Amino acid sequence: MTQPGDEEVLDSPTGWVAKHIRTYVETDGKKGHLYQGMTTLLLSTRGRRSGRLRRTALIYGQDGDRYLLVASNGGSANHPAWYLNLSDDPDVEIQVGPDKFAARARTATAEEKPELWRKMAEIFPTYDGYQAKAGREIPLVIVERV
């Protein structure tokens, strides 16, 4: 797939996520933005080893004009690849519905996280269960348009 710009973007290797991304892209966000009752966005990060653009679909929340993401990786002991990528290179591309834009991502501070985590757990209560089983502090990511 090509986007953002003309550079090739590699979509998630997870089958159902790749299908979700295809639907999102092909319909310019008309289908896929709302997924099982939750809002989702497409996040493109630069691969920390490959240098290639990688795209995934994620549930998001909002805090004013900031987008909130949870790096839960389904509660696994490891951070998701997209989080490791943006930790190395915080300049990302986002698609929210039809809106595509450049953004900068950062991990919420210890002071910011409790309130923002509550917002995300209201959207997807399973995050609390993921945190309980992960054996790691699950990062909450704040993404801001640049």
Secondary structure, DSSP 8 states (H G I E B T S, - for coil): -B-STTSBEEE-SSHHHHHHHHHHHHTTTTTTSEETTEEEEEEEEE-TTT--EEEEEEE-EEETTEEEEE--GGG-SS--HHHHHHHH--EEEEEETTEEEEEEEEE--TTTHHHHHHHHHHH-THHHHHHHHHSS---EEEEEE-
